[in-house]
Each structure stands twice: as C-alpha cells, then as structure tokens.
Amino acid sequence: MASIERWKGGRWRVRFRTPEGRDRSRVFPRREDALNFIVSVEHSKRAGAYIDPAAGKILFRDYAEQWRGVQAQHRPSTAAQVETSLRRHVYPFIGSRHLRTILPSDIQGWVAGRAESLAPATVERVYRLVVSVFRAAVRDRLLATHPCVDVRLPRVNEARVRPLTVEAVDKLASAIDRRYRALVILGAASGLRQGEAFGLTVDRVDFLRRTVTVDRQLVLMPGGPPRFGPPKTNSSHRTVPVPQFVTETLAAHLAEFGHGPDGLIFTMPEGGPMRRNRFSERIWQPAVRAAAAQVTFHDLRHFYASALIRHGESVKTVQARLGHATAVETLNVYGHLWPDSEDRTRTAVDELLGAVFGGDSRVGVTAPDADSRCHDRVTQTALVTGA
C-alpha cells in the first residue's frame, strides 16, 4: 500500500510499490497532489494498467535493438533491411533519446526532415518501423501511449505502370553482354523477380515440361556473400509455365557458359553468384544506356504481366503467375491494363437481351416478331423453372 509523508522544503513524498514489488517514490509540492497520485497509482494497479515511471528511461536505440532481435517472423533479407533502415534513418535522430521523452512533434519533425532526402515511399516504410517499435514498448508496459499519433506523411504518388514494348525488350536483350541475354529473355517471358532469376538453378527448370519452379531467391546479406533465401512471400512459391523458346535459350546459355556453384544458371563474369550492385553498375546500366532506354529489371516483370493481360488472362491467373499475395495486389498494380469494361458491359447485356428487345417497337423500332420472341423466351423460362 502506498504511503505519504512530509518531505524537505514543505513538500510531500509518496512511497509505493510497483506490481512487480519494486520500491518507488515521488515528491509533490502539495499534499493534495500526492494524494491524487496515490489514488491514480492504486487504481491503475488494480486495473492492470500500471506503467512504471522509470520504465521509459531506456534509450530508443537500445529498445529498438532488443525489439529487432526478437522478430522471428523477419526473413533474412527483411531483417537486413530493417537493420539498415534503423541505423541510417532513425538512430542518428532519435536513437539517443529516452522513449518517454519523445513527443509527437518530435516524430513529425523527424518525418519532415527525412522527406527532404528520401522518397515518400521510403519515408513511409521507415516510419512504419518506428511505429512498430513504439507499439511494442506500449505492449511491454514501458509507455502508456506512443507518440506516433496524427503524423502527416509525405504523399506517395504511385505512377501507373507503363509496360515496355516488344521493341524495347529486344533492344535491351541485344545491347546487354551476351552472357546475360538469356537473363533478359527469362525476365520478360516469366515475370521472375530479380532475386528469383539470380537464384534460379538448373534443377529448378523442367526442360521437358517447360516450367520454372520458384521456391527460393538469391539474397545479399550485409557483410556476407549472396546466399539462398525464401521467396519474397509465401505466395511467391510457384511454378511458372514458359514457352519453348525460353527453355531453348536457357539450354543454349548453359551450353556456352556452363553453370555456377550450386547449379546457378546466371553468375558474375568471374563465376561467382550474382551481386545486385555489381550487376547493376557493370552490366545492366551500360546496356540500358546502349539501348537508349530507362529500364529496370522489374520492368521486365511488368512486361510479362501486361502480355498475360493482353492475351485475356484472368486476374487470378496473373496473380498466380506473378506470385502476388492477393488479387487486390495484382489489381492495384495492373488494373488499368485490363480492357475497358464499358464495351464488355454493352456486349454482355446485348448478348443476353439484344435478341429480345433490340427491335422492340416500344423503343421506336418496328419489329413484328419481337413480341413473339419475347413470349417464347418467357415460356421457355417457365418450363425450366416450373413457374
């Protein structure tokens, strides 16, 4: 039970224990304030909502590192990205502050500062990490509330995907080092992500059935060599059918260049696993400049998706081929590429009702047999339904 006593300078000291049995004390200038504090402490303890005033003294950096160390759900590549984001964009600004001293205005100021040098989408991604850390602190009863409240983030303007033309893909395949021509063709004809293509091994290609199995990707961890890791999401596990020219291109590539360690189909010029930065600087960017086009490897994935849509594939099929988690994700990225629904709506209704009402005199067109055709349809419907 809490107690109150006179203290130096005419003040009042409250002594109490936390739910864990730790002794605590607070000093107040007035006895009334001390009594109100006792009531609030006892009430919060009974309600299970007590927060130790000393708990929030931990530095944000120290607590964030504890939080990062227990995120078992993070894939190796995600864990590396989280570590880099916190180290580069968060710790230099609020890492040395105690959790309890960080205010909503501090978070808003940090976001505004980061928005001057980072893309809006990057600011949002890093901000979500900070929110996760503070929410964990609340769950651990280090804070009663967190400061990430009503924070205004920079607006993310997502540009619509504009698929490459066949000519652009052909120019890129012709401009790139011969060793990687098959990589361009594979990306455009299968929609594999860069890490999935870099991690493709001979045993994942079924040359007879013409399929490519995606069940891992090549990831680059800070301070270490590239290694195999799980695909981006669980939905990324998939088997992609490919045309015969793709398997023939891969077979020709292997015949000319062989395979690397672990059966890797694509390797760096010196023979080791693919490294994204080196590939981009030494191989991809020179080819892009030679082809006079601003193209990323991911644009090949967009080209593949647009080809499926142009051919009339359903949203679910495109989702499965790309390894998206949901059809909503597919529609958010590629929805504008599907044919305009207005003409399809007209065609669908016309096929169903056009024969009945298309020449109806009641809409200004004389059609002597329109009523009889309608009567026949109604009669048939009655026979089928038993009406």
Protein Blocks (a to p, Z undefined) as FASTA:
>chain_A
ZZddddehhiacdddddfkopacddddfbfklmmmmmmmmmmmmmnopaccfklmmpcfk
lmmmmmmmmmmkbcfklmmmmmmmmmmmmmmmmmmpcfklpcfklmmmmmmmmmmmpcfk
lmmmmmmmmmmmmmmmmmnopafbdcbehiacddddddddddddfklmmmmmmmpcfklm
mmmmmmmmnopafklmmmpcfklpcfknopaddfbdcdddehiacdddddfblmlgccdd
ddfklmmmmmmmmmmnopaehhiabdcfkopacdfklmmmmmmmmmmmmnopacdfklmm
mmmmmmmmmnopafklmmmmnopabfklmmmmmmmmpccfklmmmmmmmmmmmmmmmmgc
knopacfklmmmmmmmmmmmmmmnoZZ
